[in-house]
Amino acid sequence: MTLELFGHPFSSYTWKVLIALYAEGTEFRFRQVPEDQETYAELKRIWPFGKFPLLLDDGWPVMETSCIIEHLQAHHPGPNVWIPEGEPGRRVRFLDRFFDLHVQGNMQPAVNNALRPEDARDAYGEAKARENLRIAYDWLEANLPEAEWAAGDDFTLADCAAAPALFYADWVEEIGETRPRLKGYRARLLAHPAVSRCVEEARPYRPYFPLGAPDRD
Ligand SMILES: N[C@@H](CCC(=O)N[C@@H](CS)C(=O)NCC(=O)O)C(=O)O
């Protein structure tokens, strides 16, 4: 059995899967893209969008982070149950979508704009996304449970999605003191050993962050 993960240590979606792999202690080979042209070409032959991460399980490709983690649970189970059965599982899947779509999705336009030439920027789109990001923060502040993690007492797929989403979103649009529950949840995520390992491995790449990485993390 060989597991290979194509990804980058600074990439938020790569973190999402790395967190699951690190938390389980699952062995795998990390294939860093996109700097290495040959490895990146190999990824694009398998998945022409060139998006990462991508998992190869004995050569079998698995794309999309939520599906990769579901695959790991089915074929390489460890102590964590990433998606529980029944109603709790439906809540976990909803929260996973929430963090990907409403947090990561609304953080990305500001980052993309900063990477574009000035005449190709979309100021309206960025302002709208920032507004939606604040709505997502307020929703989380009102709806996160009293428990340690997003869906309750267990660390799940929802937390794998939340950690990179909230880590980088806070750099784009600070969560701030007015949302103590969300701020506390982000701090607990960053203290999780699998997440803090990702934070440390990504640290050398912080100059890549086009808006300038703050020193608070
Ligand atoms: N929905 C995808 C998103 C993956 C994604 O957008 N990954 C980013 C890196 S964080 C990427 O591949 N960026 C490079 C590109 O779009 O060419 C997933 O969950 O796997």
The ligand as an SDF file (V2000), in Angstrom:
LIG
                    3D

 20 19  0  0  0  0  0  0  0  0999 V2000
  -12.4460   22.1290   -4.0160 N   0  0  0  0  0  0  0  0  0  0  0  0
  -11.0440   21.7910   -4.0620 C   0  0  0  0  0  0  0  0  0  0  0  0
  -10.2060   23.0600   -3.9670 C   0  0  0  0  0  0  0  0  0  0  0  0
   -8.7140   22.8130   -4.2250 C   0  0  0  0  0  0  0  0  0  0  0  0
   -7.9720   24.1180   -4.4820 C   0  0  0  0  0  0  0  0  0  0  0  0
   -8.5450   25.1340   -4.9110 O   0  0  0  0  0  0  0  0  0  0  0  0
   -6.6740   24.0740   -4.2310 N   0  0  0  0  0  0  0  0  0  0  0  0
   -5.8260   25.2250   -4.5040 C   0  0  0  0  0  0  0  0  0  0  0  0
   -4.6570   25.2360   -3.5190 C   0  0  0  0  0  0  0  0  0  0  0  0
   -5.1790   25.6650   -1.8850 S   0  0  0  0  0  0  0  0  0  0  0  0
   -5.2090   25.0940   -5.8720 C   0  0  0  0  0  0  0  0  0  0  0  0
   -5.1280   24.0070   -6.3920 O   0  0  0  0  0  0  0  0  0  0  0  0
   -4.7470   26.1910   -6.4410 N   0  0  0  0  0  0  0  0  0  0  0  0
   -4.0180   26.1570   -7.6880 C   0  0  0  0  0  0  0  0  0  0  0  0
   -4.8910   26.3260   -8.8730 C   0  0  0  0  0  0  0  0  0  0  0  0
   -6.0900   26.6060   -8.7500 O   0  0  0  0  0  0  0  0  0  0  0  0
   -4.3330   26.2180   -9.9820 O   0  0  0  0  0  0  0  0  0  0  0  0
  -10.7310   20.7780   -2.9570 C   0  0  0  0  0  0  0  0  0  0  0  0
  -11.4240   20.7520   -1.9290 O   0  0  0  0  0  0  0  0  0  0  0  0
   -9.8050   19.9620   -3.1490 O   0  0  0  0  0  0  0  0  0  0  0  0
  1  2  1  0
  2  3  1  0
  2 18  1  0
  3  4  1  0
  4  5  1  0
  5  6  2  0
  5  7  1  0
  7  8  1  0
  8  9  1  0
  8 11  1  0
  9 10  1  0
 11 12  2  0
 11 13  1  0
 13 14  1  0
 14 15  1  0
 15 16  2  0
 15 17  1  0
 18 19  2  0
 18 20  1  0
M  END
$$$$
